[in-house]
Amino acid sequence: MKNTKKRSTKKSSFILFGIFLSLFLCSNTFLAQEIEVNGIVKGQTFEKTEILKGANIFLKGTKIGTSSNKKGEFTFPQKLNVGDVLEISYLGFLKKRITLKSTSSFLDITLQEDDNQMLGAVNTNKRYKSKRQKD
């Protein structure tokens, strides 16, 4: 009698543990919604807004990314989770960071022009003299 009672309690506790473990593992996949992200990248200057071909789109903190095509469109190479941060950059424009939401399957991104000035050569009247010794 006692042996059958011990076996049934061990079996029921094992089943209960299995159910708990499977629910725990499945809950992580339900909480983390995966999104397929695509969109278009534009750049806004003082005169107009234009499509940016070759803009870089990276997942923050990784080397996973893509670039926009000649129409400014992009599709991210892997599915992303809600809360991930994308970094979008293009030469001459300010870098932009976007945090993904559950509705972020198509992104219309507009980068602002960067107000940087190019440094030129220093204007001087002094002639250059070599400090090398002549033989």
Helices and strands as residue ranges (DSSP letters): H 2-31, E 34-35, E 38-44, E 49-51, E 56-59, E 65-67, E 73-75, E 80-81, E 85-89, E 96-99, E 106-112
